[in-house]
């Protein structure tokens, strides 16, 4: 006699029911993860606070270049707090619940290019328009800070560290915590309001440690909100990490072009790279679809 199989609609999805550790262990690991995430935010916000205060008073000059040693040290701190927090959450929850969905290399590349085009590229072009407006406005210049960058090694290290650590602290952990809270809530309206509050709250958290840029942080808001929406839709964090890190590395190179040759050549180079990412994503989508069809 064949075994009775549950109807597909009644099967539990592993990413929607992440419990797989004893309650006591989950409490311990979540306490550690929460503490490390809090320290991460405290460290990053404290570092941005002096610049934010200066920008609020209308005295926000662009900071000078940061040494590679400082950037490497900061990158080590970011990863040293975020990665163990992610590990602790991974011990308490299933892999899909902490953003680690199964993806082939093609799927990962296609999704990363899509993130670059949907979230990162619009932020760059809005920031470029803002930078152009700053050249014609003393007010925007006075209330907008900037970063002097670092050496190429320092910029690359901080870009990779930021791409990995930020998505853990401001996406994976709070979204999973919100999902836990949402289990208790009932009613469609209440859950929809909770979703809106979550997007706004995580956008604000992301912007909190960019406030040293003053008004120049405004173009970052759409990127922060779109990143939240993309993660809520996909529950896959690796594409967001790769897209973020790739953008930051690209930005470090483009900024060097802007300093030497002006804003227009820098925007042109970035536009070409965005077109390459867009073409790559479109080219991989049919192949990924065929792979999924064959697997099914």
ROMARKOL-943611 format. One record per residue (C-alpha): x, y, z; residue in one letter; residue number from 1. Coordinates in pm, whole numbers, plus 32768, in hexadecimal, padded with zeros to 4 digits. Example, Ala and Ser with C-alpha at 12.3 -4.5 7.8 and 13.67 -1.06 7.14 Angstrom:
REM ROMARKOL-943611
<site <84CE,7E3E,830C>,a,1>,
<site <8557,7F96,82CA>,s,2>,
//
This chain:
REM ROMARKOL-943611
<site <8000,8000,8000>,x,1>,
<site <8094,814F,7F9D>,x,2>,
<site <80CF,8257,80A1>,x,3>,
<site <7FDB,8372,80BD>,x,4>,
<site <807D,84B8,8059>,x,5>,
<site <8003,8604,80DD>,x,6>,
<site <7F5E,86EB,7FE7>,x,7>,
<site <8058,87E9,7F5C>,x,8>,
<site <7F98,8907,7FFA>,x,9>,
<site <7FB9,886B,8151>,x,10>,
<site <812E,8826,8141>,x,11>,
<site <820A,88FD,821B>,x,12>,
<site <8302,89D6,816A>,x,13>,
<site <8453,89D8,821A>,x,14>,
<site <847C,8B4F,81F1>,x,15>,
<site <8327,8B92,828C>,x,16>,
<site <8359,8AA9,83B5>,x,17>,
<site <84C3,8ADD,8419>,x,18>,
<site <84BA,8A39,8570>,x,19>,
<site <85B6,8921,8585>,x,20>,
<site <866A,8962,86CD>,x,21>,
<site <85F6,893A,8835>,x,22>,
<site <8554,8A6C,88CD>,x,23>,
<site <866D,8A9C,89C9>,x,24>,
<site <8777,8A90,88BC>,x,25>,
<site <86B5,8B85,87E4>,x,26>,
<site <869A,8C73,890A>,x,27>,
<site <8813,8C68,8947>,x,28>,
<site <8879,8C8A,87DC>,x,29>,
<site <877E,8DA0,879B>,x,30>,
<site <87FB,8E5B,88CE>,x,31>,
<site <895D,8E4B,8849>,x,32>,
<site <88F1,8EAB,86E9>,x,33>,
<site <8824,8FCF,876A>,x,34>,
<site <8941,904F,8841>,x,35>,
<site <8A39,9040,8721>,x,36>,
<site <8945,90EE,8636>,x,37>,
<site <890B,9200,8738>,x,38>,
<site <8A83,9231,8760>,x,39>,
<site <8AA7,9245,85E6>,x,40>,
<site <89A3,9357,85CC>,x,41>,
<site <8A31,940D,86F9>,x,42>,
<site <8B8D,9407,8660>,x,43>,
<site <8B1F,947F,8508>,x,44>,
<site <8A30,958B,8586>,x,45>,
<site <8B34,960E,867E>,x,46>,
<site <8C30,9629,8563>,x,47>,
<site <8B37,96ED,8490>,x,48>,
<site <8AB5,97CC,85A8>,x,49>,
<site <8BBF,98E1,85A2>,x,50>,
<site <8B90,990F,842D>,x,51>,
<site <8A16,990E,8457>,x,52>,
<site <8A2D,9A20,855D>,x,53>,
<site <8B0B,9AF1,847C>,x,54>,
<site <8A1F,9AC4,8355>,x,55>,
<site <88F5,9B2A,842C>,x,56>,
<site <899C,9C75,847D>,x,57>,
<site <89EE,9CC3,8313>,x,58>,
<site <8B60,9C83,833F>,x,59>,
<site <8B94,9B3A,828C>,x,60>,
<site <8CD8,9B48,81C7>,x,61>,
<site <8D42,9A12,810A>,x,62>,
<site <8E22,993A,81DD>,x,63>,
<site <8F84,98F4,8173>,x,64>,
<site <9003,97A2,8102>,x,65>,
<site <9001,968C,8203>,x,66>,
<site <9134,95B4,822F>,x,67>,
<site <912B,944B,81BB>,x,68>,
<site <917C,93DA,831E>,x,69>,
<site <9045,9488,83A4>,x,70>,
<site <8F67,93F6,8296>,x,71>,
<site <8FF1,9297,82CA>,x,72>,
<site <8FBC,92B4,843F>,x,73>,
<site <8E56,9330,8411>,x,74>,
<site <8E11,9218,8318>,x,75>,
<site <8E91,9116,8410>,x,76>,
<site <8DAC,91A1,851E>,x,77>,
<site <8C7C,919C,8437>,x,78>,
<site <8CB6,9034,83D1>,x,79>,
<site <8D1E,8FCE,8530>,x,80>,
<site <8BCB,903C,85B6>,x,81>,
<site <8AE6,8FE4,8493>,x,82>,
<site <8B63,8E8C,842F>,x,83>,
<site <8B4F,8DF1,858E>,x,84>,
<site <89F2,8E87,85B2>,x,85>,
<site <898F,8DDF,846B>,x,86>,
<site <8A2A,8C9A,84E1>,x,87>,
<site <8968,8CA6,8627>,x,88>,
<site <8823,8CDD,856B>,x,89>,
<site <887F,8BBF,8481>,x,90>,
<site <88A7,8AD5,85A8>,x,91>,
<site <874B,8B27,8625>,x,92>,
<site <8699,8B33,84D5>,x,93>,
<site <8698,8A7D,838A>,x,94>,
<site <8775,8AFC,8272>,x,95>,
<site <865B,8B94,819C>,x,96>,
<site <85E4,8C5A,82C9>,x,97>,
<site <8733,8D0F,82E1>,x,98>,
<site <8740,8D62,8170>,x,99>,
<site <87FE,8C33,80F0>,x,100>,
<site <871B,8BAB,7FE3>,x,101>,
<site <8798,8AA5,7EF2>,x,102>,
<site <880C,8B4C,7DB1>,x,103>,
<site <88DE,8AD8,7C8D>,x,104>,
<site <8A04,8BAC,7C1C>,x,105>,
<site <8938,8C2E,7AF6>,x,106>,
<site <8815,8C89,7BD6>,x,107>,
<site <88FD,8D3A,7CC8>,x,108>,
<site <89A7,8E00,7BB3>,x,109>,
<site <885C,8E5D,7B10>,x,110>,
<site <87C4,8EC8,7C5D>,x,111>,
<site <88FA,8F90,7CBF>,x,112>,
<site <88F6,904B,7B72>,x,113>,
<site <8782,908C,7BA2>,x,114>,
<site <87C0,911B,7CFD>,x,115>,
<site <88D2,91F9,7C6F>,x,116>,
<site <87E5,9281,7B65>,x,117>,
<site <86AC,92A1,7C3C>,x,118>,
<site <873C,9327,7D82>,x,119>,
<site <88A2,939E,7D5B>,x,120>,
<site <88A2,9445,7C05>,x,121>,
<site <8775,952A,7C46>,x,122>,
<site <881C,95A3,7D85>,x,123>,
<site <8956,95FC,7CC4>,x,124>,
<site <88A1,96C5,7BBB>,x,125>,
<site <87CF,977F,7CBE>,x,126>,
<site <890E,97C6,7D83>,x,127>,
<site <89B4,9847,7C44>,x,128>,
<site <8892,9938,7C0C>,x,129>,
<site <88AE,99A5,7D77>,x,130>,
<site <8A24,99DE,7D4D>,x,131>,
<site <89DC,9AB2,7C1A>,x,132>,
<site <88DD,9B7D,7CDD>,x,133>,
<site <89DB,9BB2,7DF5>,x,134>,
<site <8AC0,9C69,7D04>,x,135>,
<site <89B0,9D73,7CD8>,x,136>,
<site <8935,9D8A,7E3E>,x,137>,
<site <89F8,9E05,7F6C>,x,138>,
<site <88EC,9D80,8054>,x,139>,
<site <8905,9C1F,7FD1>,x,140>,
<site <8A80,9C33,7FE4>,x,141>,
<site <8A7A,9CAF,814D>,x,142>,
<site <898C,9BA1,81C4>,x,143>,
<site <8A1C,9A80,80FC>,x,144>,
<site <8B4D,99BE,816A>,x,145>,
<site <8C21,98CF,80A4>,x,146>,
<site <8D2C,97C7,80BC>,x,147>,
<site <8E8E,97FB,8049>,x,148>,
<site <8EB9,9688,800A>,x,149>,
<site <8FF2,95C2,8057>,x,150>,
<site <90F7,94FD,7F9F>,x,151>,
<site <907A,93FE,7EA3>,x,152>,
<site <90BF,92E6,7F9D>,x,153>,
<site <8FFF,939A,80AE>,x,154>,
<site <8ED9,93E5,7FCA>,x,155>,
<site <8EC0,9281,7F49>,x,156>,
<site <8ED7,91ED,80A8>,x,157>,
<site <8DD0,92D8,8136>,x,158>,
<site <8CEE,929D,8008>,x,159>,
<site <8CF1,9125,8036>,x,160>,
<site <8CC8,9140,81B0>,x,161>,
<site <8BA7,9236,8192>,x,162>,
<site <8AF9,9165,808A>,x,163>,
<site <8B00,9033,8168>,x,164>,
<site <8ACC,90C6,82C1>,x,165>,
<site <89BD,91C7,827A>,x,166>,
<site <88D3,90CE,81D8>,x,167>,
<site <88F2,8FE9,8305>,x,168>,
<site <88AB,90F3,8409>,x,169>,
<site <87A5,91C8,8358>,x,170>,
<site <86F5,90BA,828E>,x,171>,
<site <871F,8F4F,82F5>,x,172>,
<site <8707,8F6C,846F>,x,173>,
<site <85F4,9074,848E>,x,174>,
<site <851D,8FD5,837C>,x,175>,
<site <8530,8E84,842A>,x,176>,
<site <84DC,8F28,8576>,x,177>,
<site <83B5,8FDA,84D3>,x,178>,
<site <8342,8E8F,8443>,x,179>,
<site <8346,8DFC,85A1>,x,180>,
<site <8272,8F1C,861F>,x,181>,
<site <818C,8EFA,84F4>,x,182>,
<site <813D,8D95,8559>,x,183>,
<site <8087,8E21,8686>,x,184>,
<site <7FCA,8F2E,85C7>,x,185>,
<site <7E81,8EDE,8522>,x,186>,
<site <7DBF,8F99,841A>,x,187>,
<site <7E24,9002,82BB>,x,188>,
<site <7E16,9177,8304>,x,189>,
<site <7EF4,915B,8433>,x,190>,
<site <7FF6,9091,8371>,x,191>,
<site <7FF2,9188,8250>,x,192>,
<site <802D,92A6,833F>,x,193>,
<site <8143,91DF,83DE>,x,194>,
<site <81E3,91B0,8288>,x,195>,
<site <81DB,9327,8249>,x,196>,
<site <826D,936F,83A0>,x,197>,
<site <837F,926E,8360>,x,198>,
<site <83E6,930A,8214>,x,199>,
<site <83EB,9469,82A8>,x,200>,
<site <84A4,93FA,83E1>,x,201>,
<site <85B3,9338,8328>,x,202>,
<site <85E1,9457,8234>,x,203>,
<site <8612,9543,8359>,x,204>,
<site <870A,9455,83FD>,x,205>,
<site <87D2,943D,82BB>,x,206>,
<site <87DF,95B8,829D>,x,207>,
<site <883D,95EA,840C>,x,208>,
<site <89AC,959B,83D4>,x,209>,
<site <89BC,9665,8292>,x,210>,
<site <894C,97A8,8334>,x,211>,
<site <8AAA,983A,8329>,x,212>,
<site <8A56,9885,81BD>,x,213>,
<site <8945,9977,822C>,x,214>,
<site <8855,99C6,8110>,x,215>,
<site <892A,98EF,802B>,x,216>,
<site <8898,97C2,80E1>,x,217>,
<site <873E,9808,804F>,x,218>,
<site <878B,9755,7F03>,x,219>,
<site <87DC,961E,7FD0>,x,220>,
<site <8675,95FC,804B>,x,221>,
<site <85E4,9558,7F10>,x,222>,
<site <8706,9461,7F0A>,x,223>,
<site <86CE,9405,8076>,x,224>,
<site <8557,93D3,8042>,x,225>,
<site <857F,930D,7EFF>,x,226>,
<site <867E,922A,7FA8>,x,227>,
<site <8581,91D8,80B7>,x,228>,
<site <8473,918D,7FB7>,x,229>,
<site <855B,90B2,7EE8>,x,230>,
<site <85BC,8FE7,8019>,x,231>,
<site <8455,8FC3,808C>,x,232>,
<site <83FC,8F47,7F32>,x,233>,
<site <851D,8E56,7F00>,x,234>,
<site <8599,8E04,8061>,x,235>,
<site <86EE,8DD6,7FBC>,x,236>,
<site <87FE,8EAE,8052>,x,237>,
<site <892C,8E45,7F82>,x,238>,
<site <88BF,8F09,7E4A>,x,239>,
<site <888E,903E,7F20>,x,240>,
<site <89E5,9011,7FBC>,x,241>,
<site <8A8F,8FE4,7E6C>,x,242>,
<site <89CF,9101,7DCA>,x,243>,
<site <8A21,91EC,7EEA>,x,244>,
<site <8B91,918F,7EF3>,x,245>,
<site <8BB1,91A7,7D77>,x,246>,
<site <8B11,92FE,7D7C>,x,247>,
<site <8BF6,9380,7E8D>,x,248>,
<site <8D2D,9302,7DD8>,x,249>,
<site <8CAE,939B,7C93>,x,250>,
<site <8C64,94E2,7D46>,x,251>,
<site <8DC7,94F0,7DCD>,x,252>,
<site <8E4D,94D3,7C6B>,x,253>,
<site <8D50,95C7,7BD9>,x,254>,
<site <8D9F,96C9,7CE6>,x,255>,
<site <8F0B,96C1,7C7D>,x,256>,
<site <8EA0,9702,7B18>,x,257>,
<site <8DC6,9825,7B8B>,x,258>,
<site <8EE5,98C4,7C4B>,x,259>,
<site <8FD1,98B3,7B21>,x,260>,
<site <8EE8,98E6,79F9>,x,261>,
<site <8DA1,9973,7A7D>,x,262>,
<site <8C41,98FD,7AC3>,x,263>,
<site <8BD2,98BB,795D>,x,264>,
<site <8CDD,97B3,790B>,x,265>,
<site <8C9E,970A,7A5B>,x,266>,
<site <8B27,96F3,7A1A>,x,267>,
<site <8B6A,966E,78BC>,x,268>,
<site <8C4B,9559,793F>,x,269>,
<site <8B4C,94F8,7A45>,x,270>,
<site <8A35,94F7,7942>,x,271>,
<site <8AFE,9408,7867>,x,272>,
<site <8B3A,931F,798F>,x,273>,
<site <89C8,932B,79E7>,x,274>,
<site <8971,92D1,787F>,x,275>,
<site <8A5C,91A6,7896>,x,276>,
<site <89B5,9134,79DA>,x,277>,
<site <885B,9163,793F>,x,278>,
<site <88B9,909E,7808>,x,279>,
<site <8952,8F8B,78DC>,x,280>,
<site <8819,8F6B,79B0>,x,281>,
<site <8738,8F5B,787F>,x,282>,
<site <881C,8E61,77D2>,x,283>,
<site <8820,8D76,78FB>,x,284>,
<site <86AD,8D7F,794A>,x,285>,
<site <863F,8C95,782D>,x,286>,
<site <8751,8B9B,7882>,x,287>,
<site <86F5,8BA2,79F1>,x,288>,
<site <8589,8B6D,7990>,x,289>,
<site <85E2,8A40,78BD>,x,290>,
<site <86AE,89AF,79DD>,x,291>,
<site <8589,89D5,7ACC>,x,292>,
<site <849B,8937,79CC>,x,293>,
<site <857F,880D,799C>,x,294>,
<site <85A7,87E5,7B15>,x,295>,
<site <842F,87E5,7B3D>,x,296>,
//
